[in-house]
């Protein structure tokens, strides 16, 4: 499973997300998509933790949490259509 993290500040970096999510378990991967033209983060990211239980705990706790002046949207990532 992967976690979708939305409504992020455009200033967020992978290291920032690793710091937040490491409280919930071992972070396997963080991906912050960037705009192809500007290189600026697009305001969302994907995070993978070691176990589903860790990911579920992170989703439950962080969805709706205030971080970097924004209210995060945290949910299970859905496959691309």
mmCIF file of the N, C-alpha and C atoms, coordinates in Angstrom:
data_MODEL
# 
_entry.id   MODEL 
# 
loop_
_atom_site.group_PDB 
_atom_site.id 
_atom_site.type_symbol 
_atom_site.label_atom_id 
_atom_site.label_alt_id 
_atom_site.label_comp_id 
_atom_site.label_asym_id 
_atom_site.label_entity_id 
_atom_site.label_seq_id 
_atom_site.pdbx_PDB_ins_code 
_atom_site.Cartn_x 
_atom_site.Cartn_y 
_atom_site.Cartn_z 
_atom_site.occupancy 
_atom_site.B_iso_or_equiv 
_atom_site.pdbx_formal_charge 
_atom_site.auth_seq_id 
_atom_site.auth_comp_id 
_atom_site.auth_asym_id 
_atom_site.auth_atom_id 
_atom_site.pdbx_PDB_model_num 
ATOM 1   N N  . UNK A 1 1  ? 0.855  -1.184 0.000   1.00 0.00 ? 1  UNK A N  1 
ATOM 2   C CA . UNK A 1 1  ? 0.000  0.000  0.000   1.00 0.00 ? 1  UNK A CA 1 
ATOM 3   C C  . UNK A 1 1  ? 0.891  1.234  0.000   1.00 0.00 ? 1  UNK A C  1 
ATOM 4   N N  . UNK A 1 2  ? 0.373  2.298  -0.499  1.00 0.00 ? 2  UNK A N  1 
ATOM 5   C CA . UNK A 1 2  ? 1.059  3.581  -0.500  1.00 0.00 ? 2  UNK A CA 1 
ATOM 6   C C  . UNK A 1 2  ? 0.089  4.615  0.059   1.00 0.00 ? 2  UNK A C  1 
ATOM 7   N N  . UNK A 1 3  ? 0.640  5.651  0.648   1.00 0.00 ? 3  UNK A N  1 
ATOM 8   C CA . UNK A 1 3  ? -0.175 6.712  1.243   1.00 0.00 ? 3  UNK A CA 1 
ATOM 9   C C  . UNK A 1 3  ? -0.118 7.949  0.347   1.00 0.00 ? 3  UNK A C  1 
ATOM 10  N N  . UNK A 1 4  ? -1.280 8.505  0.071   1.00 0.00 ? 4  UNK A N  1 
ATOM 11  C CA . UNK A 1 4  ? -1.385 9.778  -0.641  1.00 0.00 ? 4  UNK A CA 1 
ATOM 12  C C  . UNK A 1 4  ? -1.436 10.881 0.408   1.00 0.00 ? 4  UNK A C  1 
ATOM 13  N N  . UNK A 1 5  ? -0.612 11.908 0.230   1.00 0.00 ? 5  UNK A N  1 
ATOM 14  C CA . UNK A 1 5  ? -0.604 13.053 1.142   1.00 0.00 ? 5  UNK A CA 1 
ATOM 15  C C  . UNK A 1 5  ? -0.854 14.296 0.292   1.00 0.00 ? 5  UNK A C  1 
ATOM 16  N N  . UNK A 1 6  ? -2.008 14.920 0.487   1.00 0.00 ? 6  UNK A N  1 
ATOM 17  C CA . UNK A 1 6  ? -2.381 16.065 -0.330  1.00 0.00 ? 6  UNK A CA 1 
ATOM 18  C C  . UNK A 1 6  ? -2.513 17.347 0.459   1.00 0.00 ? 6  UNK A C  1 
ATOM 19  N N  . UNK A 1 7  ? -2.710 18.432 -0.285  1.00 0.00 ? 7  UNK A N  1 
ATOM 20  C CA . UNK A 1 7  ? -2.831 19.784 0.255   1.00 0.00 ? 7  UNK A CA 1 
ATOM 21  C C  . UNK A 1 7  ? -1.559 20.192 0.992   1.00 0.00 ? 7  UNK A C  1 
ATOM 22  N N  . UNK A 1 8  ? -0.417 19.860 0.392   1.00 0.00 ? 8  UNK A N  1 
ATOM 23  C CA . UNK A 1 8  ? 0.875  20.199 1.002   1.00 0.00 ? 8  UNK A CA 1 
ATOM 24  C C  . UNK A 1 8  ? 1.348  21.566 0.536   1.00 0.00 ? 8  UNK A C  1 
ATOM 25  N N  . UNK A 1 9  ? 2.163  22.172 1.358   1.00 0.00 ? 9  UNK A N  1 
ATOM 26  C CA . UNK A 1 9  ? 2.822  23.417 0.990   1.00 0.00 ? 9  UNK A CA 1 
ATOM 27  C C  . UNK A 1 9  ? 3.735  23.141 -0.209  1.00 0.00 ? 9  UNK A C  1 
ATOM 28  N N  . UNK A 1 10 ? 3.888  24.120 -1.082  1.00 0.00 ? 10 UNK A N  1 
ATOM 29  C CA . UNK A 1 10 ? 4.777  23.960 -2.231  1.00 0.00 ? 10 UNK A CA 1 
ATOM 30  C C  . UNK A 1 10 ? 6.245  23.982 -1.808  1.00 0.00 ? 10 UNK A C  1 
ATOM 31  N N  . UNK A 1 11 ? 6.496  24.265 -0.543  1.00 0.00 ? 11 UNK A N  1 
ATOM 32  C CA . UNK A 1 11 ? 7.858  24.293 -0.007  1.00 0.00 ? 11 UNK A CA 1 
ATOM 33  C C  . UNK A 1 11 ? 8.292  22.933 0.540   1.00 0.00 ? 11 UNK A C  1 
ATOM 34  N N  . UNK A 1 12 ? 7.390  21.969 0.607   1.00 0.00 ? 12 UNK A N  1 
ATOM 35  C CA . UNK A 1 12 ? 7.695  20.680 1.235   1.00 0.00 ? 12 UNK A CA 1 
ATOM 36  C C  . UNK A 1 12 ? 8.754  19.918 0.432   1.00 0.00 ? 12 UNK A C  1 
ATOM 37  N N  . UNK A 1 13 ? 9.624  19.215 1.173   1.00 0.00 ? 13 UNK A N  1 
ATOM 38  C CA . UNK A 1 13 ? 10.667 18.389 0.563   1.00 0.00 ? 13 UNK A CA 1 
ATOM 39  C C  . UNK A 1 13 ? 10.522 16.957 1.072   1.00 0.00 ? 13 UNK A C  1 
ATOM 40  N N  . UNK A 1 14 ? 11.147 16.025 0.385   1.00 0.00 ? 14 UNK A N  1 
ATOM 41  C CA . UNK A 1 14 ? 11.087 14.619 0.797   1.00 0.00 ? 14 UNK A CA 1 
ATOM 42  C C  . UNK A 1 14 ? 11.567 14.451 2.235   1.00 0.00 ? 14 UNK A C  1 
ATOM 43  N N  . UNK A 1 15 ? 12.622 15.158 2.603   1.00 0.00 ? 15 UNK A N  1 
ATOM 44  C CA . UNK A 1 15 ? 13.185 15.056 3.958   1.00 0.00 ? 15 UNK A CA 1 
ATOM 45  C C  . UNK A 1 15 ? 12.162 15.481 5.013   1.00 0.00 ? 15 UNK A C  1 
ATOM 46  N N  . UNK A 1 16 ? 11.364 16.502 4.690   1.00 0.00 ? 16 UNK A N  1 
ATOM 47  C CA . UNK A 1 16 ? 10.334 16.975 5.625   1.00 0.00 ? 16 UNK A CA 1 
ATOM 48  C C  . UNK A 1 16 ? 9.310  15.874 5.883   1.00 0.00 ? 16 UNK A C  1 
ATOM 49  N N  . UNK A 1 17 ? 8.870  15.226 4.821   1.00 0.00 ? 17 UNK A N  1 
ATOM 50  C CA . UNK A 1 17 ? 7.879  14.167 4.961   1.00 0.00 ? 17 UNK A CA 1 
ATOM 51  C C  . UNK A 1 17 ? 8.450  12.960 5.695   1.00 0.00 ? 17 UNK A C  1 
ATOM 52  N N  . UNK A 1 18 ? 9.709  12.633 5.443   1.00 0.00 ? 18 UNK A N  1 
ATOM 53  C CA . UNK A 1 18 ? 10.344 11.516 6.165   1.00 0.00 ? 18 UNK A CA 1 
ATOM 54  C C  . UNK A 1 18 ? 10.328 11.782 7.662   1.00 0.00 ? 18 UNK A C  1 
ATOM 55  N N  . UNK A 1 19 ? 10.603 13.012 8.050   1.00 0.00 ? 19 UNK A N  1 
ATOM 56  C CA . UNK A 1 19 ? 10.606 13.370 9.473   1.00 0.00 ? 19 UNK A CA 1 
ATOM 57  C C  . UNK A 1 19 ? 9.226  13.182 10.102  1.00 0.00 ? 19 UNK A C  1 
ATOM 58  N N  . UNK A 1 20 ? 8.186  13.588 9.399   1.00 0.00 ? 20 UNK A N  1 
ATOM 59  C CA . UNK A 1 20 ? 6.824  13.463 9.926   1.00 0.00 ? 20 UNK A CA 1 
ATOM 60  C C  . UNK A 1 20 ? 6.408  11.999 10.018  1.00 0.00 ? 20 UNK A C  1 
ATOM 61  N N  . UNK A 1 21 ? 6.656  11.236 8.964   1.00 0.00 ? 21 UNK A N  1 
ATOM 62  C CA . UNK A 1 21 ? 6.154  9.872  8.903   1.00 0.00 ? 21 UNK A CA 1 
ATOM 63  C C  . UNK A 1 21 ? 6.999  8.866  9.669   1.00 0.00 ? 21 UNK A C  1 
ATOM 64  N N  . UNK A 1 22 ? 8.233  9.196  10.007  1.00 0.00 ? 22 UNK A N  1 
ATOM 65  C CA . UNK A 1 22 ? 9.058  8.238  10.750  1.00 0.00 ? 22 UNK A CA 1 
ATOM 66  C C  . UNK A 1 22 ? 8.521  7.994  12.161  1.00 0.00 ? 22 UNK A C  1 
ATOM 67  N N  . UNK A 1 23 ? 7.674  8.880  12.644  1.00 0.00 ? 23 UNK A N  1 
ATOM 68  C CA . UNK A 1 23 ? 7.038  8.678  13.950  1.00 0.00 ? 23 UNK A CA 1 
ATOM 69  C C  . UNK A 1 23 ? 6.061  7.502  13.922  1.00 0.00 ? 23 UNK A C  1 
ATOM 70  N N  . UNK A 1 24 ? 5.646  7.081  12.726  1.00 0.00 ? 24 UNK A N  1 
ATOM 71  C CA . UNK A 1 24 ? 4.657  6.017  12.587  1.00 0.00 ? 24 UNK A CA 1 
ATOM 72  C C  . UNK A 1 24 ? 5.272  4.696  12.135  1.00 0.00 ? 24 UNK A C  1 
ATOM 73  N N  . UNK A 1 25 ? 6.547  4.706  11.800  1.00 0.00 ? 25 UNK A N  1 
ATOM 74  C CA . UNK A 1 25 ? 7.223  3.479  11.382  1.00 0.00 ? 25 UNK A CA 1 
ATOM 75  C C  . UNK A 1 25 ? 8.396  3.763  10.477  1.00 0.00 ? 25 UNK A C  1 
ATOM 76  N N  . UNK A 1 26 ? 8.898  2.710  9.906   1.00 0.00 ? 26 UNK A N  1 
ATOM 77  C CA . UNK A 1 26 ? 10.060 2.800  9.020   1.00 0.00 ? 26 UNK A CA 1 
ATOM 78  C C  . UNK A 1 26 ? 9.618  3.264  7.634   1.00 0.00 ? 26 UNK A C  1 
ATOM 79  N N  . UNK A 1 27 ? 10.148 4.397  7.199   1.00 0.00 ? 27 UNK A N  1 
ATOM 80  C CA . UNK A 1 27 ? 9.779  4.968  5.902   1.00 0.00 ? 27 UNK A CA 1 
ATOM 81  C C  . UNK A 1 27 ? 10.585 4.272  4.801   1.00 0.00 ? 27 UNK A C  1 
ATOM 82  N N  . UNK A 1 28 ? 9.879  3.616  3.887   1.00 0.00 ? 28 UNK A N  1 
ATOM 83  C CA . UNK A 1 28 ? 10.540 2.924  2.778   1.00 0.00 ? 28 UNK A CA 1 
ATOM 84  C C  . UNK A 1 28 ? 10.807 3.865  1.605   1.00 0.00 ? 28 UNK A C  1 
ATOM 85  N N  . UNK A 1 29 ? 9.832  4.744  1.327   1.00 0.00 ? 29 UNK A N  1 
ATOM 86  C CA . UNK A 1 29 ? 9.952  5.594  0.136   1.00 0.00 ? 29 UNK A CA 1 
ATOM 87  C C  . UNK A 1 29 ? 9.085  6.829  0.289   1.00 0.00 ? 29 UNK A C  1 
ATOM 88  N N  . UNK A 1 30 ? 9.581  7.937  -0.229  1.00 0.00 ? 30 UNK A N  1 
ATOM 89  C CA . UNK A 1 30 ? 8.811  9.177  -0.306  1.00 0.00 ? 30 UNK A CA 1 
ATOM 90  C C  . UNK A 1 30 ? 8.992  9.714  -1.721  1.00 0.00 ? 30 UNK A C  1 
ATOM 91  N N  . UNK A 1 31 ? 7.885  10.085 -2.356  1.00 0.00 ? 31 UNK A N  1 
ATOM 92  C CA . UNK A 1 31 ? 7.946  10.662 -3.698  1.00 0.00 ? 31 UNK A CA 1 
ATOM 93  C C  . UNK A 1 31 ? 7.120  11.943 -3.716  1.00 0.00 ? 31 UNK A C  1 
ATOM 94  N N  . UNK A 1 32 ? 7.772  13.056 -4.063  1.00 0.00 ? 32 UNK A N  1 
ATOM 95  C CA . UNK A 1 32 ? 7.102  14.351 -4.183  1.00 0.00 ? 32 UNK A CA 1 
ATOM 96  C C  . UNK A 1 32 ? 7.123  14.730 -5.666  1.00 0.00 ? 32 UNK A C  1 
ATOM 97  N N  . UNK A 1 33 ? 6.009  14.522 -6.385  1.00 0.00 ? 33 UNK A N  1 
ATOM 98  C CA . UNK A 1 33 ? 5.974  14.877 -7.804  1.00 0.00 ? 33 UNK A CA 1 
ATOM 99  C C  . UNK A 1 33 ? 6.200  16.383 -8.016  1.00 0.00 ? 33 UNK A C  1 
ATOM 100 N N  . UNK A 1 34 ? 6.897  16.694 -9.093  1.00 0.00 ? 34 UNK A N  1 
ATOM 101 C CA . UNK A 1 34 ? 7.168  18.097 -9.414  1.00 0.00 ? 34 UNK A CA 1 
ATOM 102 C C  . UNK A 1 34 ? 6.577  18.437 -10.776 1.00 0.00 ? 34 UNK A C  1 
ATOM 103 N N  . UNK A 1 35 ? 6.288  19.712 -10.955 1.00 0.00 ? 35 UNK A N  1 
ATOM 104 C CA . UNK A 1 35 ? 5.782  20.222 -12.217 1.00 0.00 ? 35 UNK A CA 1 
ATOM 105 C C  . UNK A 1 35 ? 6.901  20.130 -13.257 1.00 0.00 ? 35 UNK A C  1 
ATOM 106 N N  . UNK A 1 36 ? 6.595  19.619 -14.432 1.00 0.00 ? 36 UNK A N  1 
ATOM 107 C CA . UNK A 1 36 ? 7.615  19.432 -15.473 1.00 0.00 ? 36 UNK A CA 1 
ATOM 108 C C  . UNK A 1 36 ? 8.202  20.750 -15.964 1.00 0.00 ? 36 UNK A C  1 
ATOM 109 N N  . UNK A 1 37 ? 7.393  21.797 -15.982 1.00 0.00 ? 37 UNK A N  1 
ATOM 110 C CA . UNK A 1 37 ? 7.860  23.078 -16.506 1.00 0.00 ? 37 UNK A CA 1 
ATOM 111 C C  . UNK A 1 37 ? 8.623  23.896 -15.479 1.00 0.00 ? 37 UNK A C  1 
ATOM 112 N N  . UNK A 1 38 ? 8.119  23.933 -14.242 1.00 0.00 ? 38 UNK A N  1 
ATOM 113 C CA . UNK A 1 38 ? 8.730  24.809 -13.232 1.00 0.00 ? 38 UNK A CA 1 
ATOM 114 C C  . UNK A 1 38 ? 9.665  24.073 -12.282 1.00 0.00 ? 38 UNK A C  1 
ATOM 115 N N  . UNK A 1 39 ? 9.512  22.747 -12.165 1.00 0.00 ? 39 UNK A N  1 
ATOM 116 C CA . UNK A 1 39 ? 10.317 21.985 -11.220 1.00 0.00 ? 39 UNK A CA 1 
ATOM 117 C C  . UNK A 1 39 ? 9.826  22.124 -9.786  1.00 0.00 ? 39 UNK A C  1 
ATOM 118 N N  . UNK A 1 40 ? 8.743  22.844 -9.592  1.00 0.00 ? 40 UNK A N  1 
ATOM 119 C CA . UNK A 1 40 ? 8.180  23.096 -8.266  1.00 0.00 ? 40 UNK A CA 1 
ATOM 120 C C  . UNK A 1 40 ? 7.302  21.915 -7.838  1.00 0.00 ? 40 UNK A C  1 
ATOM 121 N N  . UNK A 1 41 ? 7.339  21.554 -6.547  1.00 0.00 ? 41 UNK A N  1 
ATOM 122 C CA . UNK A 1 41 ? 6.449  20.485 -6.072  1.00 0.00 ? 41 UNK A CA 1 
ATOM 123 C C  . UNK A 1 41 ? 4.994  20.816 -6.406  1.00 0.00 ? 41 UNK A C  1 
ATOM 124 N N  . UNK A 1 42 ? 4.206  19.766 -6.667  1.00 0.00 ? 42 UNK A N  1 
ATOM 125 C CA . UNK A 1 42 ? 2.820  19.940 -7.108  1.00 0.00 ? 42 UNK A CA 1 
ATOM 126 C C  . UNK A 1 42 ? 1.807  19.995 -5.969  1.00 0.00 ? 42 UNK A C  1 
ATOM 127 N N  . UNK A 1 43 ? 2.266  19.903 -4.710  1.00 0.00 ? 43 UNK A N  1 
ATOM 128 C CA . UNK A 1 43 ? 1.342  20.044 -3.586  1.00 0.00 ? 43 UNK A CA 1 
ATOM 129 C C  . UNK A 1 43 ? 0.814  18.730 -3.041  1.00 0.00 ? 43 UNK A C  1 
ATOM 130 N N  . UNK A 1 44 ? 1.378  17.623 -3.522  1.00 0.00 ? 44 UNK A N  1 
ATOM 131 C CA . UNK A 1 44 ? 1.006  16.325 -2.974  1.00 0.00 ? 44 UNK A CA 1 
ATOM 132 C C  . UNK A 1 44 ? 2.210  15.401 -3.034  1.00 0.00 ? 44 UNK A C  1 
ATOM 133 N N  . UNK A 1 45 ? 2.104  14.259 -2.336  1.00 0.00 ? 45 UNK A N  1 
ATOM 134 C CA . UNK A 1 45 ? 3.216  13.310 -2.298  1.00 0.00 ? 45 UNK A CA 1 
ATOM 135 C C  . UNK A 1 45 ? 2.690  11.915 -2.020  1.00 0.00 ? 45 UNK A C  1 
ATOM 136 N N  . UNK A 1 46 ? 3.573  10.949 -2.154  1.00 0.00 ? 46 UNK A N  1 
ATOM 137 C CA . UNK A 1 46 ? 3.268  9.561  -1.833  1.00 0.00 ? 46 UNK A CA 1 
ATOM 138 C C  . UNK A 1 46 ? 4.327  9.055  -0.861  1.00 0.00 ? 46 UNK A C  1 
ATOM 139 N N  . UNK A 1 47 ? 3.867  8.350  0.164   1.00 0.00 ? 47 UNK A N  1 
ATOM 140 C CA . UNK A 1 47 ? 4.762  7.828  1.195   1.00 0.00 ? 47 UNK A CA 1 
ATOM 141 C C  . UNK A 1 47 ? 4.470  6.344  1.375   1.00 0.00 ? 47 UNK A C  1 
ATOM 142 N N  . UNK A 1 48 ? 5.523  5.546  1.500   1.00 0.00 ? 48 UNK A N  1 
ATOM 143 C CA . UNK A 1 48 ? 5.362  4.122  1.799   1.00 0.00 ? 48 UNK A CA 1 
ATOM 144 C C  . UNK A 1 48 ? 6.078  3.828  3.102   1.00 0.00 ? 48 UNK A C  1 
ATOM 145 N N  . UNK A 1 49 ? 5.365  3.145  4.003   1.00 0.00 ? 49 UNK A N  1 
ATOM 146 C CA . UNK A 1 49 ? 5.952  2.698  5.261   1.00 0.00 ? 49 UNK A CA 1 
ATOM 147 C C  . UNK A 1 49 ? 6.150  1.185  5.184   1.00 0.00 ? 49 UNK A C  1 
ATOM 148 N N  . UNK A 1 50 ? 6.868  0.644  6.158   1.00 0.00 ? 50 UNK A N  1 
ATOM 149 C CA . UNK A 1 50 ? 7.233  -0.769 6.146   1.00 0.00 ? 50 UNK A CA 1 
ATOM 150 C C  . UNK A 1 50 ? 6.025  -1.712 6.194   1.00 0.00 ? 50 UNK A C  1 
ATOM 151 N N  . UNK A 1 51 ? 5.026  -1.408 7.038   1.00 0.00 ? 51 UNK A N  1 
ATOM 152 C CA . UNK A 1 51 ? 3.881  -2.319 7.166   1.00 0.00 ? 51 UNK A CA 1 
ATOM 153 C C  . UNK A 1 51 ? 2.560  -1.583 6.944   1.00 0.00 ? 51 UNK A C  1 
ATOM 154 N N  . UNK A 1 52 ? 1.528  -2.352 6.634   1.00 0.00 ? 52 UNK A N  1 
ATOM 155 C CA . UNK A 1 52 ? 0.180  -1.770 6.466   1.00 0.00 ? 52 UNK A CA 1 
ATOM 156 C C  . UNK A 1 52 ? -0.330 -1.182 7.775   1.00 0.00 ? 52 UNK A C  1 
ATOM 157 N N  . UNK A 1 53 ? 0.019  -1.814 8.898   1.00 0.00 ? 53 UNK A N  1 
ATOM 158 C CA . UNK A 1 53 ? -0.417 -1.307 10.205  1.00 0.00 ? 53 UNK A CA 1 
ATOM 159 C C  . UNK A 1 53 ? 0.178  0.075  10.460  1.00 0.00 ? 53 UNK A C  1 
ATOM 160 N N  . UNK A 1 54 ? 1.444  0.271  10.099  1.00 0.00 ? 54 UNK A N  1 
ATOM 161 C CA . UNK A 1 54 ? 2.076  1.584  10.269  1.00 0.00 ? 54 UNK A CA 1 
ATOM 162 C C  . UNK A 1 54 ? 1.397  2.608  9.371   1.00 0.00 ? 54 UNK A C  1 
ATOM 163 N N  . UNK A 1 55 ? 1.113  2.215  8.149   1.00 0.00 ? 55 UNK A N  1 
ATOM 164 C CA . UNK A 1 55 ? 0.459  3.139  7.219   1.00 0.00 ? 55 UNK A CA 1 
ATOM 165 C C  . UNK A 1 55 ? -0.943 3.497  7.696   1.00 0.00 ? 55 UNK A C  1 
ATOM 166 N N  . UNK A 1 56 ? -1.677 2.528  8.182   1.00 0.00 ? 56 UNK A N  1 
ATOM 167 C CA . UNK A 1 56 ? -3.029 2.785  8.682   1.00 0.00 ? 56 UNK A CA 1 
ATOM 168 C C  . UNK A 1 56 ? -2.997 3.752  9.860   1.00 0.00 ? 56 UNK A C  1 
ATOM 169 N N  . UNK A 1 57 ? -2.040 3.570  10.754  1.00 0.00 ? 57 UNK A N  1 
ATOM 170 C CA . UNK A 1 57 ? -1.894 4.456  11.910  1.00 0.00 ? 57 UNK A CA 1 
ATOM 171 C C  . UNK A 1 57 ? -1.576 5.880  11.467  1.00 0.00 ? 57 UNK A C  1 
ATOM 172 N N  . UNK A 1 58 ? -0.683 6.017  10.500  1.00 0.00 ? 58 UNK A N  1 
ATOM 173 C CA . UNK A 1 58 ? -0.314 7.344  9.992   1.00 0.00 ? 58 UNK A CA 1 
ATOM 174 C C  . UNK A 1 58 ? -1.517 8.026  9.344   1.00 0.00 ? 58 UNK A C  1 
ATOM 175 N N  . UNK A 1 59 ? -2.273 7.278  8.541   1.00 0.00 ? 59 UNK A N  1 
ATOM 176 C CA . UNK A 1 59 ? -3.449 7.833  7.873   1.00 0.00 ? 59 UNK A CA 1 
ATOM 177 C C  . UNK A 1 59 ? -4.464 8.310  8.906   1.00 0.00 ? 59 UNK A C  1 
ATOM 178 N N  . UNK A 1 60 ? -4.742 7.473  9.867   1.00 0.00 ? 60 UNK A N  1 
ATOM 179 C CA . UNK A 1 60 ? -5.736 7.797  10.890  1.00 0.00 ? 60 UNK A CA 1 
ATOM 180 C C  . UNK A 1 60 ? -5.349 9.041  11.686  1.00 0.00 ? 60 UNK A C  1 
ATOM 181 N N  . UNK A 1 61 ? -4.080 9.159  12.009  1.00 0.00 ? 61 UNK A N  1 
ATOM 182 C CA . UNK A 1 61 ? -3.613 10.273 12.838  1.00 0.00 ? 61 UNK A CA 1 
ATOM 183 C C  . UNK A 1 61 ? -3.419 11.568 12.054  1.00 0.00 ? 61 UNK A C  1 
ATOM 184 N N  . UNK A 1 62 ? -2.875 11.470 10.843  1.00 0.00 ? 62 UNK A N  1 
ATOM 185 C CA . UNK A 1 62 ? -2.468 12.673 10.118  1.00 0.00 ? 62 UNK A CA 1 
ATOM 186 C C  . UNK A 1 62 ? -3.530 13.270 9.201   1.00 0.00 ? 62 UNK A C  1 
ATOM 187 N N  . UNK A 1 63 ? -4.553 12.507 8.834   1.00 0.00 ? 63 UNK A N  1 
ATOM 188 C CA . UNK A 1 63 ? -5.590 13.066 7.967   1.00 0.00 ? 63 UNK A CA 1 
ATOM 189 C C  . UNK A 1 63 ? -6.282 14.216 8.690   1.00 0.00 ? 63 UNK A C  1 
ATOM 190 N N  . UNK A 1 64 ? -6.214 15.392 8.103   1.00 0.00 ? 64 UNK A N  1 
ATOM 191 C CA . UNK A 1 64 ? -6.827 16.577 8.697   1.00 0.00 ? 64 UNK A CA 1 
ATOM 192 C C  . UNK A 1 64 ? -5.904 17.343 9.637   1.00 0.00 ? 64 UNK A C  1 
ATOM 193 N N  . UNK A 1 65 ? -4.687 16.846 9.816   1.00 0.00 ? 65 UNK A N  1 
ATOM 194 C CA . UNK A 1 65 ? -3.740 17.523 10.708  1.00 0.00 ? 65 UNK A CA 1 
ATOM 195 C C  . UNK A 1 65 ? -3.175 18.785 10.044  1.00 0.00 ? 65 UNK A C  1 
ATOM 196 N N  . UNK A 1 66 ? -2.878 19.758 10.859  1.00 0.00 ? 66 UNK A N  1 
ATOM 197 C CA . UNK A 1 66 ? -2.286 21.016 10.402  1.00 0.00 ? 66 UNK A CA 1 
ATOM 198 C C  . UNK A 1 66 ? -0.774 20.848 10.334  1.00 0.00 ? 66 UNK A C  1 
ATOM 199 N N  . UNK A 1 67 ? -0.166 21.172 9.188   1.00 0.00 ? 67 UNK A N  1 
ATOM 200 C CA . UNK A 1 67 ? 1.284  21.065 9.029   1.00 0.00 ? 67 UNK A CA 1 
ATOM 201 C C  . UNK A 1 67 ? 1.754  22.082 8.002   1.00 0.00 ? 67 UNK A C  1 
ATOM 202 N N  . UNK A 1 68 ? 2.751  22.839 8.353   1.00 0.00 ? 68 UNK A N  1 
ATOM 203 C CA . UNK A 1 68 ? 3.315  23.881 7.488   1.00 0.00 ? 68 UNK A CA 1 
ATOM 204 C C  . UNK A 1 68 ? 2.235  24.854 6.996   1.00 0.00 ? 68 UNK A C  1 
ATOM 205 N N  . UNK A 1 69 ? 1.287  25.164 7.880   1.00 0.00 ? 69 UNK A N  1 
ATOM 206 C CA . UNK A 1 69 ? 0.241  26.121 7.554   1.00 0.00 ? 69 UNK A CA 1 
ATOM 207 C C  . UNK A 1 69 ? -0.880 25.584 6.680   1.00 0.00 ? 69 UNK A C  1 
ATOM 208 N N  . UNK A 1 70 ? -0.907 24.270 6.461   1.00 0.00 ? 70 UNK A N  1 
ATOM 209 C CA . UNK A 1 70 ? -1.936 23.667 5.610   1.00 0.00 ? 70 UNK A CA 1 
ATOM 210 C C  . UNK A 1 70 ? -2.594 22.503 6.346   1.00 0.00 ? 70 UNK A C  1 
ATOM 211 N N  . UNK A 1 71 ? -3.828 22.171 5.988   1.00 0.00 ? 71 UNK A N  1 
ATOM 212 C CA . UNK A 1 71 ? -4.518 21.012 6.541   1.00 0.00 ? 71 UNK A CA 1 
ATOM 213 C C  . UNK A 1 71 ? -4.301 19.848 5.583   1.00 0.00 ? 71 UNK A C  1 
ATOM 214 N N  . UNK A 1 72 ? -3.547 18.853 6.031   1.00 0.00 ? 72 UNK A N  1 
ATOM 215 C CA . UNK A 1 72 ? -3.187 17.728 5.170   1.00 0.00 ? 72 UNK A CA 1 
ATOM 216 C C  . UNK A 1 72 ? -4.381 16.810 4.902   1.00 0.00 ? 72 UNK A C  1 
ATOM 217 N N  . UNK A 1 73 ? -4.406 16.271 3.703   1.00 0.00 ? 73 UNK A N  1 
ATOM 218 C CA . UNK A 1 73 ? -5.347 15.217 3.312   1.00 0.00 ? 73 UNK A CA 1 
ATOM 219 C C  . UNK A 1 73 ? -4.499 13.960 3.177   1.00 0.00 ? 73 UNK A C  1 
ATOM 220 N N  . UNK A 1 74 ? -4.726 12.990 4.052   1.00 0.00 ? 74 UNK A N  1 
ATOM 221 C CA . UNK A 1 74 ? -3.916 11.766 4.056   1.00 0.00 ? 74 UNK A CA 1 
ATOM 222 C C  . UNK A 1 74 ? -4.848 10.577 3.898   1.00 0.00 ? 74 UNK A C  1 
ATOM 223 N N  . UNK A 1 75 ? -4.597 9.756  2.881   1.00 0.00 ? 75 UNK A N  1 
ATOM 224 C CA . UNK A 1 75 ? -5.468 8.621  2.574   1.00 0.00 ? 75 UNK A CA 1 
ATOM 225 C C  . UNK A 1 75 ? -4.673 7.549  1.848   1.00 0.00 ? 75 UNK A C  1 
ATOM 226 N N  . UNK A 1 76 ? -5.259 6.379  1.720   1.00 0.00 ? 76 UNK A N  1 
ATOM 227 C CA . UNK A 1 76 ? -4.630 5.310  0.944   1.00 0.00 ? 76 UNK A CA 1 
ATOM 228 C C  . UNK A 1 76 ? -4.577 5.758  -0.515  1.00 0.00 ? 76 UNK A C  1 
ATOM 229 N N  . UNK A 1 77 ? -3.417 5.596  -1.130  1.00 0.00 ? 77 UNK A N  1 
ATOM 230 C CA . UNK A 1 77 ? -3.276 5.988  -2.543  1.00 0.00 ? 77 UNK A CA 1 
ATOM 231 C C  . UNK A 1 77 ? -4.058 5.020  -3.415  1.00 0.00 ? 77 UNK A C  1 
ATOM 232 N N  . UNK A 1 78 ? -4.685 5.565  -4.441  1.00 0.00 ? 78 UNK A N  1 
ATOM 233 C CA . UNK A 1 78 ? -5.424 4.742  -5.397  1.00 0.00 ? 78 UNK A CA 1 
ATOM 234 C C  . UNK A 1 78 ? -4.598 4.586  -6.660  1.00 0.00 ? 78 UNK A C  1 
ATOM 235 N N  . UNK A 1 79 ? -4.737 3.472  -7.340  1.00 0.00 ? 79 UNK A N  1 
ATOM 236 C CA . UNK A 1 79 ? -3.980 3.283  -8.589  1.00 0.00 ? 79 UNK A CA 1 
ATOM 237 C C  . UNK A 1 79 ? -4.388 4.321  -9.630  1.00 0.00 ? 79 UNK A C  1 
ATOM 238 N N  . UNK A 1 80 ? -3.438 4.679  -10.472 1.00 0.00 ? 80 UNK A N  1 
ATOM 239 C CA . UNK A 1 80 ? -3.731 5.602  -11.570 1.00 0.00 ? 80 UNK A CA 1 
ATOM 240 C C  . UNK A 1 80 ? -4.712 4.985  -12.544 1.00 0.00 ? 80 UNK A C  1 
ATOM 241 N N  . UNK A 1 81 ? -5.582 5.800  -13.119 1.00 0.00 ? 81 UNK A N  1 
ATOM 242 C CA . UNK A 1 81 ? -6.553 5.303  -14.104 1.00 0.00 ? 81 UNK A CA 1 
ATOM 243 C C  . UNK A 1 81 ? -6.044 5.541  -15.498 1.00 0.00 ? 81 UNK A C  1 
# 
